[in-house]
Amino acid sequence: MIPLSVLDLAFVPEGATPADALANSVDLARHAEGLGYRRFWLAEHHNMVGVASAATAVVIGHVAANTREIRVGAGGIMLPNHAPLVIAEQFGTLETLFPGRIDLGLGRAPGTDPRTTRALRRSGDADSFPQDVLEVQALLGDPLPGQAVQAVPGTGTKVPLWILGSSLYGAQLAAMLGLSYAFASHFAPDQLLAAVASYRARFQPSLHHAAPYAMIGINVVAADTDAEAHRLFTSAQQQFTNLVRGTRERLPPPIDDIEAYWAPHEKAQASRMLARSLVGSRETVARGLADLVAETGADEIMVASAIHDPAARRRSYTILAEARDALSRGPAARVA
């Protein structure tokens, strides 16, 4: 069956602290590793009280140090916020410490508001993203004769690069450079099918990949019953409603009546962003997963789960792994 991976933003639930969120991330990574998930990625966001993964490379190192085999990486680093040399040094160091386990996903969005972007790197320019990607790639590759600037550690580590995107731009860049591609349909699903098709059609084989490799991001909230899963999902629905409202809060607990929380226009916008979500029991999630793979031809699925209770979040990933295993055993297992 298709590989599954985890996307974690180190959400800070209401009533908890960033320290709690980071401990929960380590706990979830260990849990996912035991269930056979392939990767555990963390995302860069800034000036958000509900997200504790701003210092993404630091958190990646902490998670990698507390796991054994699962690949750990960035989903992603927002490259306009950083000098390419700094990123090459950070991820070269991570690869040196945890050889063969580090991924570097790169995005061109700032991951925050304009004021915070200026505070991070006043000269940051999303238009230079392609050149910055090439610079990171070169700094992580083998040194050239007479190369004056090297990433130490970093040079020669050849950390795998991914291009992240939610539009045709990232798909076309990944295809041109012959890199793996991850589409952020867990929050921006509108161009999923067009972007994946464009990536595959335009892909140019490279030293890194002979063929395209597309990973699809989705939300999954799984529980023992459909009703329980839909109640847990109200945390994500409230979270996305708050984004529509322009407010940044900690991840809220589930509620009984989401319709009382959002206005019709908020519901429409939040629901559009959450359209690529699988919510339900093992059987429901298994059907949705099979349909998604058939529709997109995805090579890998990366799963985000904004669930307030850490135990319920672990249970969700367990149920999803059971759904994956049932699908791999064929139709007879799916109806059992």
C-alpha positions as a Python dict, from the first residue, in 0.01 Angstrom:
ca = {
    (1, 'M'): (0, 0, 0),
    (2, 'I'): (102, 359, -46),
    (3, 'P'): (346, 498, 215),
    (4, 'L'): (202, 724, 484),
    (5, 'S'): (387, 1007, 660),
    (6, 'V'): (311, 1263, 931),
    (7, 'L'): (303, 1642, 906),
    (8, 'D'): (320, 1801, 1251),
    (9, 'L'): (298, 2171, 1331),
    (10, 'A'): (357, 2109, 1702),
    (11, 'F'): (13, 2253, 1775),
    (12, 'V'): (-26, 2409, 2118),
    (13, 'P'): (-369, 2301, 2246),
    (14, 'E'): (-577, 2532, 2462),
    (15, 'G'): (-475, 2476, 2823),
    (16, 'A'): (-123, 2363, 2727),
    (17, 'T'): (218, 2523, 2674),
    (18, 'P'): (477, 2513, 2393),
    (19, 'A'): (676, 2272, 2610),
    (20, 'D'): (375, 2040, 2615),
    (21, 'A'): (340, 2071, 2238),
    (22, 'L'): (703, 1977, 2175),
    (23, 'A'): (677, 1680, 2410),
    (24, 'N'): (363, 1573, 2226),
    (25, 'S'): (552, 1593, 1897),
    (26, 'V'): (822, 1357, 2021),
    (27, 'D'): (558, 1122, 2158),
    (28, 'L'): (372, 1122, 1826),
    (29, 'A'): (692, 1065, 1627),
    (30, 'R'): (776, 759, 1833),
    (31, 'H'): (420, 634, 1793),
    (32, 'A'): (427, 688, 1416),
    (33, 'E'): (762, 514, 1388),
    (34, 'G'): (619, 207, 1561),
    (35, 'L'): (325, 207, 1317),
    (36, 'G'): (547, 212, 1009),
    (37, 'Y'): (499, 570, 895),
    (38, 'R'): (781, 672, 659),
    (39, 'R'): (844, 1037, 754),
    (40, 'F'): (777, 1284, 1030),
    (41, 'W'): (792, 1642, 905),
    (42, 'L'): (762, 1970, 1092),
    (43, 'A'): (656, 2302, 943),
    (44, 'E'): (796, 2653, 985),
    (45, 'H'): (546, 2911, 1108),
    (46, 'H'): (620, 3230, 1303),
    (47, 'N'): (438, 3458, 1544),
    (48, 'M'): (161, 3204, 1602),
    (49, 'V'): (71, 3124, 1961),
    (50, 'G'): (-75, 2789, 1857),
    (51, 'V'): (234, 2657, 1676),
    (52, 'A'): (561, 2562, 1849),
    (53, 'S'): (774, 2462, 1548),
    (54, 'A'): (911, 2806, 1453),
    (55, 'A'): (1273, 2698, 1513),
    (56, 'T'): (1213, 2409, 1276),
    (57, 'A'): (1566, 2271, 1247),
    (58, 'V'): (1600, 2265, 1626),
    (59, 'V'): (1277, 2070, 1666),
    (60, 'I'): (1378, 1830, 1387),
    (61, 'G'): (1700, 1756, 1573),
    (62, 'H'): (1510, 1695, 1896),
    (63, 'V'): (1266, 1457, 1727),
    (64, 'A'): (1541, 1272, 1539),
    (65, 'A'): (1738, 1228, 1863),
    (66, 'N'): (1436, 1066, 2025),
    (67, 'T'): (1352, 826, 1742),
    (68, 'R'): (1549, 554, 1566),
    (69, 'E'): (1456, 501, 1203),
    (70, 'I'): (1177, 727, 1082),
    (71, 'R'): (1289, 1000, 844),
    (72, 'V'): (1256, 1345, 999),
    (73, 'G'): (1242, 1665, 803),
    (74, 'A'): (1097, 2003, 720),
    (75, 'G'): (761, 2041, 556),
    (76, 'G'): (887, 2293, 515),
    (77, 'I'): (1150, 2557, 553),
    (78, 'M'): (1024, 2888, 411),
    (79, 'L'): (1336, 2976, 218),
    (80, 'P'): (1271, 3351, 164),
    (81, 'N'): (1308, 3389, 542),
    (82, 'H'): (1666, 3257, 541),
    (83, 'A'): (2005, 3276, 378),
    (84, 'P'): (2064, 2956, 176),
    (85, 'L'): (2400, 2903, 344),
    (86, 'V'): (2240, 2898, 689),
    (87, 'I'): (1985, 2637, 579),
    (88, 'A'): (2256, 2425, 418),
    (89, 'E'): (2460, 2441, 739),
    (90, 'Q'): (2161, 2355, 957),
    (91, 'F'): (2046, 2059, 751),
    (92, 'G'): (2398, 1947, 674),
    (93, 'T'): (2454, 1933, 1049),
    (94, 'L'): (2132, 1737, 1099),
    (95, 'E'): (2232, 1490, 827),
    (96, 'T'): (2575, 1454, 986),
    (97, 'L'): (2417, 1379, 1323),
    (98, 'F'): (2142, 1153, 1184),
    (99, 'P'): (2276, 1011, 857),
    (100, 'G'): (2021, 892, 604),
    (101, 'R'): (1722, 1023, 801),
    (102, 'I'): (1686, 1392, 713),
    (103, 'D'): (1461, 1554, 449),
    (104, 'L'): (1452, 1920, 348),
    (105, 'G'): (1125, 2050, 206),
    (106, 'L'): (1146, 2405, 74),
    (107, 'G'): (864, 2656, 28),
    (108, 'R'): (852, 3013, -97),
    (109, 'A'): (575, 3147, 128),
    (110, 'P'): (683, 3339, 439),
    (111, 'G'): (474, 3130, 678),
    (112, 'T'): (363, 3439, 865),
    (113, 'D'): (240, 3798, 829),
    (114, 'P'): (431, 4079, 649),
    (115, 'R'): (544, 4250, 970),
    (116, 'T'): (693, 3926, 1106),
    (117, 'T'): (850, 3855, 768),
    (118, 'R'): (1035, 4184, 789),
    (119, 'A'): (1149, 4097, 1140),
    (120, 'L'): (1285, 3763, 1016),
    (121, 'R'): (1475, 3882, 710),
    (122, 'R'): (1416, 4226, 566),
    (123, 'S'): (1582, 4138, 236),
    (124, 'G'): (1382, 3818, 185),
    (125, 'D'): (1240, 3792, -168),
    (126, 'A'): (1009, 3513, -286),
    (127, 'D'): (1106, 3594, -646),
    (128, 'S'): (1456, 3462, -578),
    (129, 'F'): (1320, 3126, -462),
    (130, 'P'): (1439, 2919, -763),
    (131, 'Q'): (1791, 3058, -737),
    (132, 'D'): (1792, 3006, -359),
    (133, 'V'): (1687, 2641, -406),
    (134, 'L'): (1974, 2589, -649),
    (135, 'E'): (2213, 2753, -404),
    (136, 'V'): (2104, 2524, -119),
    (137, 'Q'): (2135, 2225, -350),
    (138, 'A'): (2486, 2326, -455),
    (139, 'L'): (2598, 2386, -97),
    (140, 'L'): (2479, 2037, 3),
    (141, 'G'): (2638, 1876, -302),
    (142, 'D'): (2997, 1784, -376),
    (143, 'P'): (3237, 2079, -369),
    (144, 'L'): (3361, 2226, -692),
    (145, 'P'): (3731, 2300, -754),
    (146, 'G'): (3815, 2636, -604),
    (147, 'Q'): (3476, 2674, -434),
    (148, 'A'): (3522, 2966, -195),
    (149, 'V'): (3214, 2918, 27),
    (150, 'Q'): (3119, 2583, 174),
    (151, 'A'): (2861, 2466, 425),
    (152, 'V'): (3043, 2293, 709),
    (153, 'P'): (2885, 2053, 792),
    (154, 'G'): (2680, 2030, 477),
    (155, 'T'): (2907, 1994, 176),
    (156, 'G'): (2868, 1646, 29),
    (157, 'T'): (2576, 1543, 252),
    (158, 'K'): (2329, 1563, -39),
    (159, 'V'): (2025, 1599, 185),
    (160, 'P'): (1717, 1512, -24),
    (161, 'L'): (1533, 1827, -134),
    (162, 'W'): (1158, 1858, -189),
    (163, 'I'): (968, 2147, -341),
    (164, 'L'): (652, 2229, -150),
    (165, 'G'): (363, 2408, -312),
    (166, 'S'): (-7, 2480, -333),
    (167, 'S'): (-18, 2603, -693),
    (168, 'L'): (121, 2533, -1038),
    (169, 'Y'): (434, 2737, -962),
    (170, 'G'): (588, 2485, -724),
    (171, 'A'): (486, 2192, -942),
    (172, 'Q'): (658, 2341, -1246),
    (173, 'L'): (972, 2430, -1051),
    (174, 'A'): (999, 2080, -900),
    (175, 'A'): (953, 1931, -1247),
    (176, 'M'): (1216, 2157, -1403),
    (177, 'L'): (1471, 2076, -1132),
    (178, 'G'): (1390, 1703, -1122),
    (179, 'L'): (1302, 1709, -752),
    (180, 'S'): (1032, 1543, -544),
    (181, 'Y'): (714, 1745, -500),
    (182, 'A'): (474, 1779, -208),
    (183, 'F'): (136, 1948, -258),
    (184, 'A'): (-26, 2125, 39),
    (185, 'S'): (-382, 2010, -20),
    (186, 'H'): (-436, 1986, 356),
    (187, 'F'): (-507, 2361, 350),
    (188, 'A'): (-510, 2470, -18),
    (189, 'P'): (-667, 2190, -222),
    (190, 'D'): (-804, 2386, -518),
    (191, 'Q'): (-524, 2318, -767),
    (192, 'L'): (-425, 1970, -646),
    (193, 'L'): (-512, 1772, -957),
    (194, 'A'): (-383, 2034, -1201),
    (195, 'A'): (-55, 2076, -1011),
    (196, 'V'): (17, 1705, -988),
    (197, 'A'): (-64, 1657, -1356),
    (198, 'S'): (161, 1948, -1452),
    (199, 'Y'): (445, 1814, -1236),
    (200, 'R'): (432, 1471, -1396),
    (201, 'A'): (395, 1603, -1752),
    (202, 'R'): (686, 1848, -1723),
    (203, 'F'): (924, 1639, -1510),
    (204, 'Q'): (1286, 1643, -1624),
    (205, 'P'): (1496, 1348, -1497),
    (206, 'S'): (1790, 1459, -1284),
    (207, 'L'): (2082, 1314, -1093),
    (208, 'H'): (1848, 1294, -796),
    (209, 'H'): (1538, 1136, -952),
    (210, 'A'): (1479, 945, -1271),
    (211, 'A'): (1102, 977, -1240),
    (212, 'P'): (856, 1214, -1069),
    (213, 'Y'): (757, 1152, -710),
    (214, 'A'): (447, 1330, -580),
    (215, 'M'): (336, 1342, -218),
    (216, 'I'): (-13, 1467, -131),
    (217, 'G'): (-92, 1640, 200),
    (218, 'I'): (-434, 1574, 354),
    (219, 'N'): (-609, 1604, 689),
    (220, 'V'): (-716, 1287, 863),
    (221, 'V'): (-923, 1260, 1178),
    (222, 'A'): (-1002, 897, 1256),
    (223, 'A'): (-1182, 751, 1557),
    (224, 'D'): (-1369, 438, 1651),
    (225, 'T'): (-1694, 580, 1508),
    (226, 'D'): (-1781, 833, 1242),
    (227, 'A'): (-1963, 1046, 1499),
    (228, 'E'): (-1664, 1061, 1732),
    (229, 'A'): (-1431, 1153, 1445),
    (230, 'H'): (-1658, 1434, 1327),
    (231, 'R'): (-1668, 1576, 1679),
    (232, 'L'): (-1287, 1569, 1701),
    (233, 'F'): (-1273, 1737, 1359),
    (234, 'T'): (-1448, 2044, 1498),
    (235, 'S'): (-1112, 2152, 1645),
    (236, 'A'): (-972, 2188, 1292),
    (237, 'Q'): (-1293, 2352, 1173),
    (238, 'Q'): (-1270, 2611, 1450),
    (239, 'Q'): (-900, 2662, 1375),
    (240, 'F'): (-963, 2733, 1007),
    (241, 'T'): (-1258, 2955, 1094),
    (242, 'N'): (-1023, 3156, 1314),
    (243, 'L'): (-785, 3190, 1018),
    (244, 'V'): (-1071, 3332, 814),
    (245, 'R'): (-1138, 3577, 1098),
    (246, 'G'): (-771, 3676, 1111),
    (247, 'T'): (-722, 3554, 1467),
    (248, 'R'): (-447, 3326, 1595),
    (249, 'E'): (-535, 3107, 1886),
    (250, 'R'): (-423, 2783, 2044),
    (251, 'L'): (-585, 2469, 1905),
    (252, 'P'): (-936, 2463, 2057),
    (253, 'P'): (-1106, 2158, 2206),
    (254, 'P'): (-1387, 1994, 2008),
    (255, 'I'): (-1743, 2121, 2040),
    (256, 'D'): (-2083, 1960, 1994),
    (257, 'D'): (-2226, 2206, 1741),
    (258, 'I'): (-1989, 2355, 1485),
    (259, 'E'): (-2281, 2527, 1310),
    (260, 'A'): (-2320, 2755, 1612),
    (261, 'Y'): (-1954, 2857, 1584),
    (262, 'W'): (-1920, 2977, 1226),
    (263, 'A'): (-2118, 3212, 1005),
    (264, 'P'): (-2224, 3088, 660),
    (265, 'H'): (-1944, 3267, 476),
    (266, 'E'): (-1688, 3140, 729),
    (267, 'K'): (-1820, 2788, 689),
    (268, 'A'): (-1788, 2811, 312),
    (269, 'Q'): (-1429, 2935, 321),
    (270, 'A'): (-1307, 2703, 598),
    (271, 'S'): (-1477, 2403, 439),
    (272, 'R'): (-1314, 2480, 105),
    (273, 'M'): (-971, 2482, 268),
    (274, 'L'): (-1051, 2156, 449),
    (275, 'A'): (-1203, 1985, 146),
    (276, 'R'): (-924, 1727, 132),
    (277, 'S'): (-999, 1574, 472),
    (278, 'L'): (-1077, 1216, 564),
    (279, 'V'): (-1294, 1204, 876),
    (280, 'G'): (-1446, 890, 1023),
    (281, 'S'): (-1398, 533, 1137),
    (282, 'R'): (-1139, 291, 1004),
    (283, 'E'): (-1374, 175, 731),
    (284, 'T'): (-1466, 530, 628),
    (285, 'V'): (-1105, 644, 622),
    (286, 'A'): (-994, 335, 429),
    (287, 'R'): (-1250, 405, 155),
    (288, 'G'): (-1145, 769, 138),
    (289, 'L'): (-777, 678, 124),
    (290, 'A'): (-831, 431, -159),
    (291, 'D'): (-1037, 687, -352),
    (292, 'L'): (-772, 956, -304),
    (293, 'V'): (-491, 736, -432),
    (294, 'A'): (-701, 631, -731),
    (295, 'E'): (-790, 993, -810),
    (296, 'T'): (-443, 1145, -775),
    (297, 'G'): (-201, 858, -836),
    (298, 'A'): (-7, 985, -534),
    (299, 'D'): (324, 817, -457),
    (300, 'E'): (292, 901, -86),
    (301, 'I'): (38, 1057, 148),
    (302, 'M'): (138, 1303, 422),
    (303, 'V'): (-116, 1338, 698),
    (304, 'A'): (-192, 1636, 920),
    (305, 'S'): (-423, 1586, 1217),
    (306, 'A'): (-525, 1890, 1422),
    (307, 'I'): (-670, 1701, 1719),
    (308, 'H'): (-682, 1870, 2057),
    (309, 'D'): (-624, 1566, 2279),
    (310, 'P'): (-281, 1403, 2225),
    (311, 'A'): (-417, 1056, 2306),
    (312, 'A'): (-695, 1096, 2051),
    (313, 'R'): (-440, 1214, 1796),
    (314, 'R'): (-225, 905, 1852),
    (315, 'R'): (-538, 691, 1822),
    (316, 'S'): (-624, 861, 1493),
    (317, 'Y'): (-286, 771, 1345),
    (318, 'T'): (-325, 415, 1472),
    (319, 'I'): (-663, 378, 1302),
    (320, 'L'): (-523, 526, 981),
    (321, 'A'): (-238, 273, 988),
    (322, 'E'): (-496, -3, 1035),
    (323, 'A'): (-685, 131, 733),
    (324, 'R'): (-362, 131, 531),
    (325, 'D'): (-288, -228, 633),
    (326, 'A'): (-641, -340, 552),
    (327, 'L'): (-615, -189, 206),
    (328, 'S'): (-284, -364, 146),
    (329, 'R'): (-446, -701, 227),
    (330, 'G'): (-714, -654, -35),
    (331, 'P'): (-1096, -638, -58),
    (332, 'A'): (-1164, -928, 179),
    (333, 'A'): (-990, -750, 466),
    (334, 'R'): (-1169, -422, 394),
    (335, 'V'): (-1511, -575, 458),
    (336, 'A'): (-1405, -767, 767),
}
